[in-house]
Amino acid sequence: MSEQTTAPEAQTQEQAPDLTVADLTAMKSIIDVASQRGAFRPNEMTAVGQTYTKLETFLNAVDKQQGETEQAGESQKES
């Protein structure tokens, strides 16, 4: 006989991807450490560098946006 198990409905639904700004910051640090330790071959450095630059640009934009949001929130509190 074959065994059939029934999973609860919550487990059968696909979970949404969970990628945060903190995860992206960690990825940037990982790339930085790996490149310092010589983990990439010379022919891979272009792709690694381009990806790192895109990631850094994105994270800087997020930081700037969060800073502007915090400043707007503080100025509303002062009013």
N, C-alpha and C positions, 0 to 999 in steps of 0.2 A: 504494500500500500504506500502511496505517496502522502507525505505530510504537507498540509497546507496551513500556513499561518496567516492570520488576518492582522494587519497592522492598524493601529489607530489612524483615524482620518488625518490628524495633524501630521503624522509622520509620512504619509503618502503624498502630501502636497510638497511641491518643490519650494525650497527656501530661496528667498531673493538673495542675490549676491550682496555681500557685506564688505565693502571696501571703503575705508575712511581716509580722511586727510592724514591721520596719524599713520596709517598703513603706507601711504605714499611717501611720507617723510622717512619712515623706516626703510623703504625700498631705496630711496636716495642715499641714505647712509650705507646701506649694503653695497651699492654700486661703488661708492667712494672707497670703502674699505677694500673691496675686492680689487679695484684698480690699483690701489696703493700696494697691495700684496702681489701684484703681477698675475692676477688670475685670468686676464684676457690676452689673447694673442694680438700681435700688431694689426693683423687684418680685421680684427673684430673691434678695434678701438673707435673707428668712425661711427659704427652703429651704436656702440655703448655711449659715446660722447653725445651723439645727437639725442638719444633717449634721455640721458641725464639732463641735458640742457632743456628739453621740453618739460621734463618733470620739475626742474628747478623754476622755470618760468611760470608753470601752473601754480606751484606752491607759493611763490612770491605774490602772484595775483590773488590767491586765496587769503594770504596774510594781509595784504593791502585792503581787500574787501572787508575782512573781519575788523580791521582797525577802523575803517570808516564807519562801520555799523556800530562799533563800541563808542566812537566819538559822538555819533548822532544820538545814541541812547543816553549818554552822559549829558549832552546839551539839553535834551528833553527833560531830564530830571532836575536840572538847574532852573528851568523855566517856571 
